[in-house]
Amino acid sequence: MRTTLIASLVLIAAGVFLILRPPHYSSEQSVVSLGSFQARVQQERTLPGWVGGVVLGAGVVLLGTALFKRS
C-alpha cells in the first residue's frame, strides 16, 4: 500500500516535470545514400507534451487507487 502511494507520487512529479521542462533528444536520418557515400542529418527534437500528461494521469489514477484501498 505504501509502495503504491510512493510510486504514484513519483509518477505525478515526473509528469509535472515532463510537462514543464520537456527533455530534448537528437534524431539522425540518412538523407542521401549513393554507394558508400551517405549524407546524414541530425535533428534535435523535443519529447511531445502528451507524454507528460499520460505519466501525470497514470500517477493520479494510481494515487486514487491507493487512497481508495486505504479507506
C-alpha positions in Angstrom: 0.0 0.0 0.0 2.7 2.4 0.9 4.7 1.4 -2.2 1.7 2.3 -4.4 1.4 5.7 -2.7 5.1 6.4 -3.2 5.1 5.2 -6.8 2.1 7.4 -7.6 3.8 10.5 -6.1 6.9 9.8 -8.2 4.8 9.4 -11.3 3.0 12.7 -10.6 6.3 14.5 -10.0 7.7 13.1 -13.2 4.6 14.0 -15.2 4.7 17.6 -14.0 8.4 17.8 -14.8 7.9 16.4 -18.3 5.1 19.0 -18.9 7.1 22.0 -17.6 10.5 21.1 -19.0 10.3 18.5 -21.8 13.6 16.8 -22.5 15.3 17.0 -25.9 16.8 14.2 -27.9 18.7 14.0 -31.2 17.5 12.0 -34.2 19.7 11.1 -37.1 18.4 10.4 -40.6 20.0 9.3 -43.8 19.1 11.8 -46.5 21.1 10.6 -49.5 22.7 7.2 -49.9 24.8 6.6 -53.0 27.1 3.7 -52.8 29.5 4.2 -49.9 28.5 7.9 -49.7 25.8 8.8 -47.2 24.6 12.2 -46.2 23.0 12.3 -42.8 21.0 15.0 -41.0 20.9 15.3 -37.2 17.8 17.0 -35.8 17.1 18.0 -32.2 13.6 17.0 -31.1 11.5 17.6 -28.1 9.5 15.0 -26.3 5.8 15.6 -27.0 3.8 17.2 -24.2 1.2 14.4 -24.2 3.8 12.0 -22.7 4.0 14.1 -19.6 0.2 14.2 -19.5 0.0 10.4 -19.7 2.5 10.0 -16.9 0.7 12.5 -14.8 -2.6 10.9 -15.4 -1.2 7.5 -14.5 0.1 8.9 -11.3 -3.3 10.4 -10.4 -5.1 7.2 -11.1 -2.6 5.2 -9.1 -2.9 7.7 -6.2 -6.7 7.4 -6.3 -6.4 3.6 -6.2 -4.0 3.7 -3.3 -6.3 6.1 -1.3 -9.4 4.1 -2.2 -7.8 0.9 -0.9 -6.7 2.6 2.3 -10.2 3.6 3.4 
